[in-house]
């Protein structure tokens, strides 16, 4: 099973290349128009959604739900077709619907502007100026669509494995080159990439099932699946629908375990080895509780590590049965379903603990998060930092990204450099603050240092206000350049130059006011941190 995704601009030659590639390889060809037609039959208003996505200020909460349903349908549609066999798909950025599926060959097709303009002039009968404007505007609209939907720039080379320029190369030769490239081991399906696709398919089908039910169709839900464990997060305003979710999803036999979490934000935690008893876990949970956030775990596997042979790239649930019996968690509105007819035990079965694969503590940490109602799902990623970013669902808006202990096999200095590089790499590609574990407490939690800092700046602020309010006459005389100030400068250099006293007053005010503002701001900031407000 192989997937080749061809992304293209307006009249850029991508359609011709995809169809030729399909013929050469004997793969069925699927285009975006096929997907749109199927989505329209589903009842999704794709045209209205597209107009709202490319026009500023036109996006509403209802359209946001429509977008989630469209993404779920598109993902399920594409995964369903790809799981039937090899596939060539052409459209805008189909590969972004398949994060973490490594056997997708991502191709971008470009062509010179003059050829595209001439093609439109001939096919539409437009004048050159209008044809040029048409190409430019459609390209801009498509770029806005991709940025709004996935948060990336469509033209960035990092998002593709191959960029084909058809300015001097014929479609036939380009297709022949891609046929050879498609045979490389990098683009062959592995057990891990098969599991990733199955997870995407399961998560999309679960989201569609919730969208199709009249009890939950209007709810703001986020759904993800990892090795048969489905995590559904909902916002507090949708708390009334949480009880319906297990019964709606119980008909999906592939669901091994169901976790339901109430959350208004998403926090991503990246680490090599998770330990529920660690201080970092405590800090992450405290922040997640402050923000009412679901915590998604991504285990960045050690360098050189390989996925398990069975293809489970995330973890194996402690219980293996369809979602049917729900037990409410102890806090934060979490609902977790375990094996049918079994009492929920957090997904931990002592007699099976020894049989579990080494997962870096991922399973145990997810169980602990589920107990406090903060679980947002988790998975392991094998490979480079590029694979890490590719495995993330770009449609989920993260509030914060925490980079914990990674690169543990390196020396201390090398590990610090590699961690900083990873943080910088993620900051350039994820629209959210990225912090390392050392910064987490200092930036988002109130500690002893914050108490000392607050006490110091509170004393400074009180002293400054006390001095000002107990010496009001002297302050007013200084600002008006009368009284003691006029007597003090009389006969001095300042008094002999008419404008110098005014300059001194201005300089003192320019220095004094920012000092007061900074001191008061530090007190207010630490106080807000204390009462858990940002």
C-alpha positions as CSV (number, residue, x, y, z in Angstrom):
1,X,0.0,0.0,0.0
2,X,1.6,3.3,-1.1
3,X,0.2,6.8,-1.3
4,X,1.5,9.6,-3.6
5,X,0.1,13.0,-2.8
6,X,0.6,15.6,-5.5
7,X,0.1,19.3,-4.5
8,X,-0.3,21.9,-7.1
9,X,-1.2,25.5,-7.9
10,X,-3.7,26.9,-10.5
11,X,-2.9,25.4,-13.9
12,X,0.4,24.3,-12.6
13,X,0.5,20.9,-14.4
14,X,-0.1,18.9,-11.2
15,X,-3.2,17.2,-12.6
16,X,-1.5,16.0,-15.8
17,X,1.5,14.7,-13.8
18,X,-0.7,12.9,-11.3
19,X,-2.7,11.2,-14.0
20,X,0.4,10.2,-15.9
21,X,2.0,8.9,-12.8
22,X,-1.2,6.9,-12.0
23,X,-1.1,5.3,-15.5
24,X,2.6,4.4,-15.3
25,X,2.3,2.8,-11.8
26,X,-1.2,1.3,-12.3
27,X,-2.5,3.0,-9.2
28,X,-6.1,4.5,-9.1
29,X,-6.2,8.3,-9.2
30,X,-8.2,10.4,-6.8
31,X,-8.6,14.2,-6.9
32,X,-9.9,16.9,-4.6
33,X,-13.0,17.2,-6.7
34,X,-13.9,13.6,-5.8
35,X,-13.4,14.4,-2.1
36,X,-15.5,17.6,-2.3
37,X,-18.3,15.8,-4.1
38,X,-18.4,13.1,-1.4
39,X,-18.3,15.8,1.4
40,X,-21.2,17.7,-0.2
41,X,-23.3,14.5,-0.3
42,X,-22.4,14.2,3.4
43,X,-24.1,17.6,3.9
44,X,-21.0,19.6,4.5
45,X,-21.2,23.1,3.0
46,X,-17.7,23.1,1.5
47,X,-18.2,26.2,-0.6
48,X,-19.4,28.3,2.2
49,X,-16.6,27.0,4.5
50,X,-14.0,27.8,1.9
51,X,-15.2,31.4,1.5
52,X,-15.1,31.9,5.2
53,X,-11.6,30.4,5.5
54,X,-10.1,32.8,3.0
55,X,-12.0,36.0,4.0
56,X,-11.0,37.7,7.2
57,X,-13.7,38.1,9.8
58,X,-16.2,35.7,8.2
59,X,-15.4,32.7,10.4
60,X,-18.0,31.8,13.0
61,X,-18.3,29.1,15.7
62,X,-20.7,27.2,13.6
63,X,-18.3,27.2,10.7
64,X,-15.5,26.1,13.1
65,X,-17.6,23.0,13.8
66,X,-18.2,22.6,10.1
67,X,-14.4,22.7,9.5
68,X,-13.8,20.0,12.1
69,X,-16.5,17.8,10.4
70,X,-15.0,18.5,7.0
71,X,-11.5,17.6,8.2
72,X,-12.8,14.4,9.8
73,X,-14.7,13.4,6.7
74,X,-11.7,14.2,4.4
75,X,-9.4,12.2,6.5
76,X,-11.7,9.2,6.8
77,X,-12.4,9.4,3.0
78,X,-8.7,9.5,2.1
79,X,-7.7,6.9,4.6
80,X,-10.5,4.6,3.6
81,X,-9.5,4.7,-0.1
82,X,-5.8,4.4,0.7
83,X,-6.4,1.3,2.9
84,X,-7.9,-0.4,-0.1
85,X,-4.6,-0.3,-1.9
86,X,-2.1,2.0,-3.7
87,X,-3.3,5.5,-4.5
88,X,-2.3,8.7,-6.3
89,X,-4.1,11.8,-4.9
90,X,-3.8,15.3,-6.3
91,X,-5.2,18.5,-4.8
92,X,-3.9,21.2,-2.6
93,X,-2.1,19.5,0.3
94,X,-3.7,16.1,0.8
95,X,-0.7,14.8,2.7
96,X,-1.5,17.2,5.6
97,X,-4.6,15.0,6.2
98,X,-2.3,12.1,7.0
99,X,0.1,13.3,9.8
100,X,2.5,10.6,10.9
101,X,1.9,8.3,7.9
102,X,5.5,8.0,6.7
103,X,4.8,6.1,3.5
104,X,3.1,9.1,1.9
105,X,5.3,10.5,-0.9
106,X,4.7,14.3,-0.8
107,X,5.2,16.0,-4.2
108,X,4.8,19.7,-5.0
109,X,4.4,20.6,-8.7
110,X,5.3,24.2,-9.9
111,X,5.4,25.8,-13.3
112,X,6.5,29.2,-14.6
113,X,3.9,32.0,-14.4
114,X,4.1,32.7,-18.1
115,X,2.9,29.2,-19.0
116,X,0.1,29.4,-16.5
117,X,-1.1,32.8,-17.8
118,X,-1.0,31.7,-21.4
119,X,-3.0,28.5,-20.5
120,X,-5.7,30.6,-18.8
121,X,-5.8,33.1,-21.7
122,X,-6.4,30.2,-24.2
123,X,-8.9,28.2,-22.1
124,X,-10.9,31.1,-20.7
125,X,-10.5,33.7,-23.4
126,X,-9.2,36.3,-20.9
127,X,-6.8,39.2,-21.6
128,X,-3.3,38.9,-20.2
129,X,-3.8,41.3,-17.4
130,X,-7.0,39.6,-16.2
131,X,-5.5,36.1,-16.6
132,X,-2.5,37.2,-14.5
133,X,-4.8,38.6,-11.8
134,X,-6.8,35.4,-11.8
135,X,-3.8,33.2,-11.2
136,X,-2.5,35.4,-8.5
137,X,-5.8,35.7,-6.6
138,X,-6.5,32.0,-6.8
139,X,-3.0,31.1,-5.6
140,X,-3.5,33.6,-2.7
141,X,-6.9,32.1,-1.8
142,X,-5.4,28.6,-1.7
143,X,-2.5,29.7,0.4
144,X,-4.9,31.3,2.9
145,X,-7.0,28.1,3.0
146,X,-4.0,26.0,3.8
147,X,-2.7,28.4,6.4
148,X,-6.2,28.7,8.1
149,X,-6.7,24.9,8.0
150,X,-3.3,23.6,8.9
151,X,-1.2,26.6,10.0
152,X,1.5,26.2,7.4
153,X,2.7,28.1,4.3
154,X,1.8,26.0,1.3
155,X,5.0,27.0,-0.6
156,X,7.5,26.0,2.2
157,X,9.8,23.3,0.8
158,X,10.1,21.6,4.2
159,X,6.5,20.3,3.7
160,X,7.4,18.2,0.6
161,X,9.7,15.3,-0.3
162,X,10.1,16.4,-3.9
163,X,9.4,19.7,-5.7
164,X,9.0,19.2,-9.5
165,X,9.5,22.2,-11.7
166,X,7.9,21.6,-15.1
167,X,9.4,24.6,-16.8
168,X,12.0,22.6,-18.7
169,X,11.0,19.0,-17.8
170,X,8.2,17.3,-19.6
171,X,5.3,15.7,-17.7
172,X,6.4,12.3,-19.1
173,X,9.9,12.6,-17.8
174,X,8.8,14.0,-14.5
175,X,6.4,11.0,-14.0
176,X,9.2,8.6,-14.9
177,X,11.5,10.2,-12.3
178,X,8.8,9.9,-9.6
179,X,8.2,6.3,-10.5
180,X,11.8,5.6,-9.6
181,X,11.6,7.7,-6.5
182,X,8.4,5.9,-5.3
183,X,10.4,2.6,-5.2
184,X,12.7,3.9,-2.5
185,X,12.5,2.3,1.0
186,X,11.6,5.6,2.5
187,X,8.2,5.6,0.9
188,X,7.2,2.0,1.6
189,X,4.6,1.1,4.3
190,X,5.9,0.0,7.6
191,X,4.0,-1.6,10.5
192,X,4.3,1.8,12.3
193,X,3.0,3.8,9.4
194,X,0.1,1.3,8.9
195,X,-0.8,1.8,12.6
196,X,-0.7,5.5,12.2
197,X,-3.1,5.4,9.3
198,X,-5.4,3.0,11.2
199,X,-5.4,5.5,14.1
200,X,-6.3,8.4,11.8
201,X,-9.0,6.4,10.2
202,X,-10.4,5.4,13.6
203,X,-10.3,8.9,15.0
204,X,-11.9,10.4,12.0
205,X,-14.7,7.9,12.0
206,X,-15.3,8.5,15.7
207,X,-15.5,12.2,15.1
208,X,-17.9,11.7,12.2
209,X,-20.1,9.5,14.3
210,X,-20.4,12.3,16.9
211,X,-21.1,14.8,14.2
212,X,-23.9,12.7,12.7
213,X,-25.7,12.2,16.0
214,X,-28.2,15.0,16.8
215,X,-27.2,15.0,20.5
216,X,-23.6,15.9,19.8
217,X,-23.5,17.4,16.3
218,X,-23.2,21.0,17.6
219,X,-20.6,20.2,20.3
220,X,-17.0,21.5,20.0
221,X,-15.2,18.1,20.2
222,X,-11.6,17.0,19.5
223,X,-11.0,13.3,18.8
224,X,-7.8,11.4,18.4
225,X,-7.0,7.7,18.4
226,X,-3.8,5.9,19.3
227,X,-3.6,2.1,19.0
228,X,-7.3,1.7,19.4
229,X,-7.5,4.1,22.4
230,X,-9.8,7.0,21.5
231,X,-9.6,10.3,23.4
232,X,-12.5,12.7,23.1
233,X,-12.1,16.2,24.7
234,X,-15.0,18.6,25.0
235,X,-15.4,22.2,26.3
236,X,-17.2,23.0,29.6
237,X,-20.2,24.5,27.8
238,X,-20.7,21.1,26.2
239,X,-20.6,19.2,29.5
240,X,-24.2,18.1,29.1
241,X,-23.3,15.8,26.1
242,X,-20.5,13.9,27.8
243,X,-22.8,11.1,28.9
244,X,-23.9,10.5,25.3
245,X,-20.5,9.9,23.9
246,X,-19.9,6.3,25.0
247,X,-23.3,5.1,23.6
248,X,-22.7,6.9,20.3
249,X,-19.3,5.3,19.9
250,X,-20.0,1.8,21.2
251,X,-20.9,0.7,17.7
252,X,-17.3,1.2,16.5
253,X,-15.7,-2.2,17.2
254,X,-12.1,-1.0,16.6
255,X,-12.3,1.2,19.8
256,X,-10.4,-0.7,22.5
257,X,-10.6,2.0,25.2
258,X,-12.4,5.4,25.4
259,X,-11.2,8.4,27.4
260,X,-13.3,11.5,27.6
261,X,-11.9,14.7,29.0
262,X,-13.3,18.2,29.6
263,X,-10.8,20.8,28.3
264,X,-10.7,24.3,26.9
265,X,-7.0,24.1,25.8
266,X,-4.4,21.6,24.5
267,X,-1.0,21.2,26.0
268,X,1.7,19.1,24.2
269,X,4.4,17.4,26.3
270,X,7.4,15.9,24.5
271,X,9.7,13.6,26.4
272,X,11.8,10.5,26.0
273,X,11.0,8.8,29.2
274,X,7.8,9.7,31.1
275,X,7.6,9.3,34.9
276,X,4.3,10.0,36.7
277,X,6.1,10.5,40.0
278,X,8.5,13.2,38.6
279,X,8.4,16.8,39.5
280,X,7.9,17.7,35.8
281,X,4.7,15.6,35.7
282,X,3.5,17.5,38.8
283,X,4.2,20.9,37.1
284,X,2.5,19.9,33.8
285,X,-0.6,18.7,35.6
286,X,-0.7,21.8,37.7
287,X,-0.6,24.0,34.6
288,X,-3.1,21.8,32.8
289,X,-5.4,22.2,35.8
290,X,-5.0,25.9,35.8
291,X,-5.8,26.2,32.2
292,X,-8.4,23.4,32.1
293,X,-6.2,21.8,29.4
294,X,-5.9,18.3,28.0
295,X,-2.3,17.0,28.0
296,X,-1.2,15.2,24.8
297,X,2.0,13.1,25.3
298,X,4.5,12.5,22.5
299,X,7.3,10.2,23.4
300,X,10.4,11.0,21.2
301,X,11.9,7.6,21.1
302,X,15.7,7.3,21.7
303,X,18.0,7.7,18.7
304,X,18.2,4.5,16.7
305,X,15.2,2.9,18.3
306,X,12.8,1.1,16.1
307,X,9.0,0.7,16.3
308,X,7.7,-2.6,17.7
309,X,7.2,-5.3,15.1
310,X,3.5,-5.4,15.7
311,X,3.3,-1.8,14.4
312,X,1.9,-0.3,17.6
313,X,3.5,3.1,17.5
314,X,1.8,4.4,20.6
315,X,0.9,1.9,23.3
316,X,-1.3,-1.1,24.1
317,X,-4.3,-0.4,26.3
318,X,-4.5,-2.4,29.4
319,X,-8.0,-3.4,28.5
320,X,-9.2,-4.6,25.1
321,X,-12.9,-4.3,24.5
322,X,-15.3,-2.0,22.7
323,X,-16.4,1.1,24.5
324,X,-19.6,0.3,26.2
325,X,-19.4,0.6,29.9
326,X,-18.4,4.1,31.2
327,X,-17.1,5.0,34.6
328,X,-16.7,8.6,35.6
329,X,-13.2,9.6,36.6
330,X,-12.7,11.3,40.0
331,X,-12.1,14.8,38.7
332,X,-12.6,17.3,35.9
333,X,-15.4,15.5,34.1
334,X,-13.2,12.7,32.7
335,X,-15.0,9.5,31.5
336,X,-13.0,6.4,30.8
337,X,-14.3,3.1,29.5
338,X,-12.5,-0.2,30.2
339,X,-13.2,-3.8,29.3
340,X,-16.8,-4.7,29.0
341,X,-18.1,-6.1,32.2
342,X,-14.9,-5.1,34.1
343,X,-14.4,-2.5,36.8
344,X,-12.2,0.3,35.5
345,X,-8.7,0.1,37.0
346,X,-7.0,2.9,35.2
347,X,-6.0,0.7,32.3
348,X,-3.5,-1.2,34.5
349,X,-3.6,-4.9,35.0
350,X,-0.9,-6.2,37.3
351,X,-0.8,-9.6,35.7
352,X,-0.2,-8.2,32.3
353,X,2.4,-5.5,33.4
354,X,5.3,-7.7,32.6
355,X,4.0,-8.4,29.1
356,X,3.9,-4.8,28.1
357,X,6.4,-3.4,25.6
358,X,8.9,-0.8,26.8
359,X,7.1,2.4,26.0
360,X,9.1,4.9,28.1
361,X,6.4,5.2,30.8
362,X,3.9,6.5,28.2
363,X,1.0,4.1,29.2
364,X,1.4,4.7,32.9
365,X,1.5,8.4,32.5
366,X,-1.6,8.4,30.4
367,X,-3.3,6.3,33.0
368,X,-2.4,8.9,35.7
369,X,-3.6,11.7,33.5
370,X,-6.9,10.0,32.9
371,X,-7.4,9.7,36.7
372,X,-7.1,13.5,37.1
373,X,-9.2,14.1,33.9
374,X,-6.3,15.6,31.9
375,X,-5.6,12.9,29.3
376,X,-5.3,14.1,25.7
377,X,-3.9,10.9,24.2
378,X,-0.3,10.0,23.4
379,X,2.0,8.2,21.0
380,X,5.6,7.4,20.4
381,X,7.5,8.8,17.5
382,X,10.5,7.1,16.0
383,X,13.0,9.0,13.9
384,X,14.2,12.6,13.5
385,X,12.6,15.8,14.6
386,X,11.1,16.2,11.2
387,X,9.2,12.9,11.9
388,X,8.1,14.4,15.2
389,X,6.5,17.5,13.5
390,X,5.0,15.3,10.8
391,X,3.3,13.1,13.4
392,X,1.5,16.1,14.9
393,X,-2.1,16.9,13.9
394,X,-1.7,20.5,12.6
395,X,-5.5,21.1,13.0
396,X,-5.2,21.0,16.8
397,X,-4.4,24.4,18.3
398,X,-1.8,23.9,21.1
399,X,-1.7,26.4,23.9
400,X,1.7,25.4,25.1
401,X,4.4,22.9,24.1
402,X,6.7,21.5,26.8
403,X,10.0,19.9,25.8
404,X,11.1,17.7,28.7
405,X,14.0,15.4,29.0
406,X,15.1,14.3,25.5
407,X,18.4,13.0,24.0
408,X,19.2,11.2,27.2
409,X,22.0,9.1,25.5
410,X,24.0,12.3,24.9
411,X,26.4,14.0,27.4
412,X,25.1,16.9,29.4
413,X,26.4,19.7,27.2
414,X,25.4,18.0,24.0
415,X,22.0,17.2,25.4
416,X,21.4,20.9,26.3
417,X,22.4,22.0,22.8
418,X,20.2,19.4,21.1
419,X,17.3,20.3,23.3
420,X,17.7,24.0,22.5
421,X,17.9,23.2,18.8
422,X,14.7,21.1,19.1
423,X,12.9,23.9,20.9
424,X,14.0,26.4,18.2
425,X,12.9,23.9,15.4
426,X,9.5,23.5,17.0
427,X,9.0,27.2,17.6
428,X,9.4,27.8,13.9
429,X,6.7,25.2,13.0
430,X,4.1,25.2,15.7
431,X,1.9,28.2,16.5
432,X,2.3,28.0,20.2
433,X,4.9,29.0,22.9
434,X,7.6,26.3,23.3
435,X,9.4,26.0,26.6
436,X,11.9,23.5,28.0
437,X,11.3,21.9,31.4
438,X,13.6,24.3,33.3
439,X,11.5,27.3,32.2
440,X,8.1,25.7,32.9
441,X,8.0,26.5,36.6
442,X,9.5,29.9,36.4
443,X,7.2,31.1,33.6
444,X,3.9,29.5,34.5
445,X,4.0,28.5,38.2
446,X,4.3,30.4,41.5
447,X,7.2,29.3,43.6
448,X,9.6,30.5,46.3
449,X,11.5,32.8,43.9
450,X,8.3,34.4,42.8
451,X,7.4,35.1,46.5
452,X,10.7,36.7,47.1
453,X,10.5,38.8,44.0
454,X,7.0,39.8,44.7
455,X,8.0,40.9,48.3
456,X,10.9,42.9,47.0
457,X,9.1,44.8,44.3
458,X,6.1,45.3,46.6
459,X,8.4,47.0,49.1
460,X,9.9,49.1,46.3
461,X,6.5,50.1,45.0
462,X,5.2,51.0,48.5
463,X,8.4,53.1,49.2
464,X,8.1,55.0,45.9
465,X,4.4,55.8,46.5
466,X,5.1,56.7,50.1
467,X,7.8,59.2,49.1
468,X,5.7,60.8,46.4
469,X,2.5,61.2,48.5
470,X,4.4,62.5,51.7
471,X,6.3,65.0,49.6
472,X,3.6,66.3,47.3
473,X,4.5,70.0,47.7
474,X,8.1,69.4,46.9
475,X,7.2,67.2,43.9
476,X,4.8,69.8,42.5
477,X,7.4,72.6,43.0
478,X,10.0,70.5,41.1
479,X,7.6,69.8,38.2
480,X,6.5,73.5,38.1
481,X,10.1,74.7,38.6
482,X,9.2,77.0,41.5
483,X,9.9,77.1,45.2
484,X,12.8,75.0,46.4
485,X,13.7,73.9,42.9
486,X,13.9,77.5,41.6
487,X,16.1,78.5,44.6
488,X,18.4,75.5,44.2
489,X,19.2,76.1,40.5
490,X,19.5,79.9,40.9
491,X,23.1,81.0,40.3
492,X,24.1,77.5,39.1
493,X,24.8,76.3,35.5
494,X,21.2,75.1,35.3
495,X,19.9,78.5,36.3
496,X,22.0,80.3,33.7
497,X,20.7,78.3,30.8
498,X,17.0,79.0,30.5
499,X,15.9,75.6,29.1
500,X,18.1,73.4,31.3
501,X,15.7,73.2,34.3
502,X,12.9,72.0,32.0
503,X,15.2,69.3,30.6
504,X,16.2,68.1,34.0
505,X,12.5,67.7,35.0
506,X,11.7,65.8,31.8
507,X,14.7,63.5,32.3
508,X,13.7,62.7,35.9
509,X,10.1,62.0,34.9
510,X,11.2,59.8,32.0
511,X,13.4,57.7,34.4
512,X,11.0,57.7,37.4
513,X,7.7,56.7,35.7
514,X,9.1,53.5,34.0
515,X,10.7,52.5,37.3
516,X,7.3,52.8,39.1
517,X,5.5,51.0,36.3
518,X,8.0,48.2,36.1
519,X,7.9,47.7,39.9
520,X,4.1,47.7,40.0
521,X,3.9,45.4,37.0
522,X,6.2,42.8,38.6
523,X,4.0,42.8,41.7
524,X,0.8,42.6,39.6
525,X,2.3,39.8,37.4
526,X,3.4,37.6,40.3
527,X,0.0,38.2,42.1
528,X,-1.9,37.0,38.9
529,X,0.5,34.0,38.8
530,X,-0.3,33.3,42.4
531,X,-4.1,33.3,41.8
532,X,-3.5,31.2,38.6
533,X,-4.4,33.8,36.0
534,X,-2.4,34.6,32.8
